[in-house]
Amino acid sequence: MTREALTGPPPEPFTARCVVCHRRTTAPVAVRHTGSPSGGNAVTLYACPAHASSVAPGPFGDEFAPEAEGLEGREGLEGAA
């Protein structure tokens, strides 16, 4: 740890723009994680605490991966039935 880290100004808080009221908030709540169809960067959408409960939650991270849906190890079983 350095002296500057202890005596310098604190870092700026993380802020995000609310998807409902479009105001900046220093207490953002992640409400949706969207990926690009072309495989580009994923984007996390945030809401302010006042609007977080009114936004329908969306997928986060790897929710649609086969492991998340319980489909692991089922490849090749389509014609077995």
C-alpha distance (Angstrom), angle and dihedral (degrees) to the residues before:
residue distance angle dihedral
M1 . . .
T2 3.78 . .
R3 3.77 130.7 .
E4 3.81 90.0 -115.7
A5 3.79 90.5 56.7
L6 3.78 90.6 54.8
T7 3.79 100.3 39.3
G8 3.80 102.8 28.9
P9 3.78 125.2 92.9
P10 3.80 116.3 -76.4
P11 3.80 118.0 -101.8
E12 3.78 119.0 -94.2
P13 3.82 112.2 -92.4
F14 3.81 119.8 -109.0
T15 3.78 109.5 -96.0
A16 3.79 132.7 -175.2
R17 3.77 136.3 -179.8
C18 3.82 116.7 -107.2
V19 3.83 113.5 -118.8
V20 3.82 90.1 -141.7
C21 3.81 108.6 41.5
H22 3.85 96.4 16.7
R23 3.81 92.4 -135.6
R24 3.79 122.8 135.0
T25 3.80 114.8 -106.4
T26 3.79 131.1 -170.0
A27 3.83 90.2 -154.1
P28 3.83 102.0 54.9
V29 3.80 120.2 177.6
A30 3.82 116.3 -151.7
V31 3.81 107.8 -125.7
R32 3.81 104.8 165.2
H33 3.79 140.0 14.7
T34 3.79 115.3 -155.9
G35 3.76 129.7 -175.2
S36 3.74 130.3 -156.8
P37 3.83 115.1 -105.1
S38 3.79 88.7 -135.4
G39 3.80 92.0 56.1
G40 3.80 95.5 -100.9
N41 3.77 127.2 140.3
A42 3.78 119.2 -42.3
V43 3.79 119.3 -124.6
T44 3.79 128.3 -148.3
L45 3.80 115.7 -151.0
Y46 3.79 119.8 -149.6
A47 3.79 136.6 -160.7
C48 3.78 130.7 -161.3
P49 3.81 115.7 -107.5
A50 3.82 91.1 -103.4
H51 3.82 92.6 57.7
A52 3.81 101.8 30.8
S53 3.81 94.4 95.2
S54 3.81 92.6 49.7
V55 3.81 95.1 56.6
A56 3.78 116.1 87.2
P57 3.80 106.5 -122.3
G58 3.75 117.1 -117.2
P59 3.76 134.8 -162.7
F60 3.80 119.3 -54.7
G61 3.76 126.4 -155.3
D62 3.80 112.3 -47.0
E63 3.81 99.9 -5.9
F64 3.79 90.6 129.9
A65 3.79 95.5 47.4
P66 3.83 114.9 114.4
E67 3.82 91.2 -111.4
A68 3.80 90.8 57.5
E69 3.81 92.6 51.4
G70 3.79 95.3 45.7
L71 3.80 93.4 -112.3
E72 3.78 98.8 123.7
G73 3.78 113.9 130.8
R74 3.83 94.7 14.9
E75 3.79 97.1 106.0
G76 3.77 111.9 124.1
L77 3.82 95.4 20.0
E78 3.82 95.1 103.0
G79 3.82 94.2 93.8
A80 3.81 96.3 35.3
A81 3.82 95.7 84.6
